[in-house]
Amino acid sequence: MKRGRRLLDFASPAFTFVFTLGIVNLFADVTYEGGGSLNGPFLAGLGATAAATSIVAGLGEFLGYAVRALSGHVADRTGRYWPLTFLGYVINLLSVPALALAGSWPAAALLMLAERVGRGIRKPTVEAMLSYTTGTLGRGWVYALNTALDETGATLGPLLMALVLWRGGSHRVGFAILAIPALLALTSLVVARRRFPLPANLERGPTATATEFGPAFRRFLLGAALFAAGLLSFELIGFHFAATRTVPAGAIPLLLALATAGGVAANLVLGRLYDRHGLPVVLAAVALAAGAAPLIFLGGRAALVAGMMLWGVGYAVQDTLFKAIVAGLLPEGRRGLAFGLFYAGYGVGWLVGGVVAGLLYERSLGWMAGFSAAAELSSIPVFVLASRARRAV
C-alpha cells in the first residue's frame, strides 16, 4: 500500500511542481554557488582582508534574510507570488556574471550583496508556494527533494569553476561563464510559471496549521538564529584556504562541491527521517554540524575533508529541516510572512556570527572554531523548548 502511494505521489501535479522548481534551483545554484566558490579568493585577490571578507559575507546573508520578511508580507497582501519570484531570480542570478567586470573589492562586494538580496526577495515566495504541496508529499520530503536538486546545482557549479581554473582560466572568466546557467534557470522559471500559474490549487487538506505566530514559532526562531551564528560562510572558509595555502587554489571549489554533494544525500535522508521521527532528527543533525569548524580550521587535511562534510550537514539542517518546521508552524494567509520572518531572524544570526567569526579569525583560530561550535550547540535546548511549546497548544 505504501509503495503504491509513493508511486502515486511521483505522478502527482504536486510532485511535478516541486520537481520543476527544483530544476530552476538546480541551474540557479550552479550560478551563485559556482560564484560563491570563487568569492573568497576573488576578494582576497582584490585586496580585501579576512575581516572584510567575513563581514561582507555576514552582511550579505543578513540583508538577504532581512528582506525576506518584507517580500513575504508583500506577497501575502497582494497575492503576487510569481512577479516577486521573477524579480528576485533576475537580481540574484545576473549579479553573479556581472562580477567579471568588478574592478575593486568594494565593487565586487556590492554585487555579492545584490546577489544575496535578490535571493532574499524570491526565497519566501518560493517556500510559500511549495508549502501547498506538503499535504500530499509530506513537509520533510517536499523541502528535501527541492533542496536536493538545489544542492545538485550547488555541487556542479563549483566543479565547473574548478575546471575553469584547472584549464588556466581566471576568476573573471569563471564568473562570465556562469551567465549560461543563469539564463537556463530563468528559462526554466518561465516554464514553471506557465504550467502552474496558481500553486494554491495544489493544496490537498489543510497545510497551514497555526492561527498566529505563537511561542513555539518565536522560540524556534531564536534557536535558528543561534544555529546561524555558528554556521560559517564558505567565503571565510575559502579565504582561509587561499590565505594559508592549506589546499591548492584549484581544489577550493572541489571541496565546496564535495560538501554540497554530501549535502544532497543528507537532505534526502534527513527529510525522510524528519517526517517519521521529528525533533530528535533535528537535534542529532545540529550536534553533527557543530563539529565542522574545529575540524576545518584546527585539523589536518583528512580532518578538513570530514569537516567539510559536516559543514554540508549544517546546510541540510538549514535548507530542509528548518523549512519543514516552519511549514508546520505557519498561519493560513500568512505563509510568505512566516518564511520571511524566519529568514529575517536567521539573517540576524548570520550577521552577528559573520562579524564575530571574522574578528576572531584574525586573533585565534581556536577561539573562532570554539565560537562556531558553541553557537550551534546552544540552539539545541531552545529547539527542545520550542517543541514543548508546540505540544502545549
N, C-alpha and C positions, 0 to 999 in steps of 0.2 A: 504494500500500500504506500509506504513512504517513498519507495523507488518510483512508483507511478506518479506520485505528487511532484517529485523533483523534476521528472521529465516534463510534466505539465507546466511547471514554473519556467523551465528553459524555453518553452514555446509561447509563453505569455507575452502580451504587449508590455507589461511591467518590466520583464527581463530585457526585452528589446530596447526599451527606453534607457535602462541602466547601462546596458552594453554600448548603446550608441553614444551616450555622454562619456562613457569610459574611453571610447575611441578618440573623441575630441580631446580628452585629458591626456591620452597617450601622446598625441602629437604636441600638445601644449607643453607637456613635461619634457619631451625631447628638447624643446626650445629653451625653456627657462631653467631646467636643471642642467642641461648642457652648458648654458651660460653660467649657471651657478658654480659649476666645477672649475671655471676659469676666473671667477670674480676675485677671489682672494689673491692668487698670483698676479692677476692683471693690476689690481690696486697696488700691490707691492711694487710691481714694475714701474708704476707711475709715481712712486714716491710716498705712498701712504704708510703710516705706522701701524703697528699691531692694534693699538688702542683705537685709532681712526677706523681701521677695518672692522673691528668688532662693534664699535658704536654705529657705524653705517649699517651693518647687518641688523643690529638690535633695533635701531630707529626704523629701518625698512619694515621689519616684522611688526613693530608697534603701529606704524601708520597703516600697514596693510590690514592688521587686525582691527584697529580703531575705526576705520572707515566702514567696516562690515556692519556695525550697528546701524549706521545711517542708511547704508544700502538696503539692509534687510527691512528697516522701518519703511523706507520709501516704497519698496516692492510690495509690502503688505498693504499699505494705504492706497496704492494706485493699481495694484494687480499687474503691473508691467514688469513681470519677471524676465521675460525674454529680452526686451530692449536693454535693461541693466546688465544682463548677462553678456550681450554682444559688446556693449561699451567696455565692460571690464576685460573681456578677452582681447579686444583690439589694443588697449593700452598695455596690458600685461605682455602680450606677445611681440608687438612691434618695438617695444623699448629694448629688447634683447639684441636684435641685429643692429640697432642704432648705436650700440656700444662700440662697434667697429670704427665709428667716427669720433669717439671721445678723445680729446687731446690732453686732458689733465685728470688727476684723480677726483677733484670735486665735480667735474662734468660727468665722469663715469658714475660717481656716487649718486648724482641726481637721477640718472637713467635707471640705476638699480632701485632707487626709491620709487620711481614711477612704475617700474615693473611690479613691485610689491603692492602698490596702491591699486593698480589695475586688477591684480589677482584678488585683492580685498573686496573690490566692488562686485565681482561676479561670484565669489565663493558662497555667501549666504543664499543667494538666489538659486544656485545650482543645488545646494544641500536641501533647501526647502522643497524644490521640485522633486528631488529624489525621495523625500520623505513620504510622498504619496504612494510609493511602491512598497513600503515596508510592511503593510498589512498582508501583501501577497507573498513577499520573498523573505521577510524577517529583517529586523533592524541591523543586526551584525553583518548578515550576508550582503545586504544592499551596499553598505559602505565598504565592506571588504572587497567585493567584486569591482566596484568603481575605482577604489584605491589601488587594487592590484593592477588594473590596466594603466592607471595613472603612474604607478611605480615602475611598470614595464618601460614606459617612456622615459622615466627618470633614470633607468638603467641604460637605455640605448643612447640618450643624449651625451652623458659623459664618455661612453665608449666611442661615439662619433668624434668627440673633441680629442680624445686620446689618439685616435687615428690621424686626425689633422696634425697634431703636434709631432707624432711619430714620423710623419711624412715631411716634416720640416716646415709646416705652416705656422703662422704666428697666432697669437690670441685674437687679433683683429680678423684674420681670415676665418677663424672658428666662429666668431660672432656673426660674420656676414653669411656663412653657410646656413646658420640657424634660421634665416629668413624662409627657407624651404619648408621645414616642418611647421613654422608659424602660419604660413598660408594654407597648408594642409589641415591644420586644426580649425581655422576659420571656415574653410570649405565644409568640413565635417559638421561644424556647428550649424551651418545653413541647412544641411540635410536633416539634422535633429529637429530644428525649429519647424521645418515644413512637414515633417512626419508626425510630430507631437506638439501641435500648437497649444493644447490645453492639458498639461500634465495632471491637473487635478482630476481629470476624468479617469485616471488610472487607479484611483483610490478604491480599495475593497475593505469595507469595515472601517471603524474609527481608528485613525493612526495618530491623532493628536489626543493625548490622554489627560492633560492638565488644564486647569482653568485660569491659572495665574503663575507668576514666577515666584514660587514659594521657597521655604527654607532649603529644601533639597537642591533646587537649582542653584541658589546662592552659594551653598557650601561646595557643591560640585565645581562651581566657577572658581572659587578660591583654590581648591585643590588643583585644578587645571593650570591656574596661574603659577602656582608653586612649581609644578612639574615643568612648565615652560621656561621658568627662570633657570632651570638646570640643564635644559636641552640645548647644547652648544650648537651654534651655526657652523655650516661647513665652510663659510668664508673664513672664520677664525681657524678652523682645523686645517684648511688648505693653506692659509697664511703660514701656520706653524710648520707644515711640511716643507713649504718653499723656503722659509727663512732659515730653518735648521738643516735643510737638505737631508732630512730623515729618510726620504724616499726620492727617487729621480723625478724630475718635473713631469715627465710624460706619464708617470704612474699615478699621479694625484687624481686625475679623472677616473682611472681604473679602480682606485679604492672607493670612490663615490659610487661607481657602478656596482661594485661588489656589495656594498652596504645596501643599496637600493634593491638589488636582486634578492638579497636575503629578506628585505622588507616585503617584497611581493609575496613570498611564502608565508612570512609572519602575518601579513594582513589577512590572507585567506584562512589560515589556521586559527588566529585569534578571533576573527569574525564568527566563524562557526562555533568555536568554544564559548564565546560570549552569549550567543543565542541559547546555549544549553545550560551554562553554569553561572553566568552573570558576573557579579563583583569579584569573586576570587580570581578570575582570569585577569581582570584589570590590575589587581594588586600584585600578582605574580609578574606580569609584564613590566610594571613600573619598577619593581625590585631588580629585574634583569637589566633594564635600561640604565639604571643608576651606576652600573659598573663600567659604562662606556668611557667616560672621561679619564678615570685613573689608568685604564689600560692603554688608551690612545696617547696620552701625554707623559706617562711615567714608565711605561713598559718598553720592551724591545720590539722588534719587528713582528714577531709572532703574536705578542700581546696586542700590538697595534691593529693587526688584522681582526683579532677577536673583538677588540673594542669597536671597530667599525661595524661589525655585525650587530653588536648590541645597540649601537647608535641607530641602526636601521630598525631595530625593535622599538626604540623610542619613538620613531616617526610613525610606526604602525599603531602605537598607542594613541598618538595624536590624531592620525588620519582615519582610523577605523573605530577604535573603542570609544573615544570621546564623542565622536559624531553619533554613534549608536546610543550612547547615554543621553545626549541632548534630544535625540529623536523620541526618547521615552519620557521626556520632561516638558516638551514644548506645548504651549497652549494653542488651541484651534484659532485660526485667524491671525496668529502672530508667529508663524513658523519662521519667516525671514528674520524677524526681530530676535527670536530666540537664538538662532545661529549667529546673528550679528553680535548680540550681547556676549555670547560665549567667546567668540573670536576677539572681541574688544578686550575682555578680561584676560584672555590668553596673551594678547599682544602686550598688555602692561607687564606681564611676567617676562615676556621675551625682551622687552626694552630694558627692564631692570637687570635681568640676567646678562644681557649682552654688554651693558656698561660695566657691571661688576666683573664679569669674566675678562673683559679686555684690560681693565686696570690691574686685576690680579695677575694676568699673564705676564706683564712686564715686571712684576715683583717676585712671584713664586709660582711655578707650575704646580707644585704640590697643593698650595692654598687654592688655586683655581680649580683643580680637579676635585678637591675636597668640597668646595662650594657647590660644584655641579651635582655631585652625588648626594650631598645633604639636602639640597633644594628638592630634588626629585623624590627622595625617600620621605621628606616631610609631608608630601601630598597624600601618603597612604592613610594616616589616621583621619585626615579630612574627608577622604572618599568614604571611609567607613561611617563617619558621622552623617554624610550626605545620604548614604544608603538607609541608615536608620530613620532619618527624617522622612525619606520617601515611603518607607513601610508604615510610618505612623499616620500617614494621611488617610 
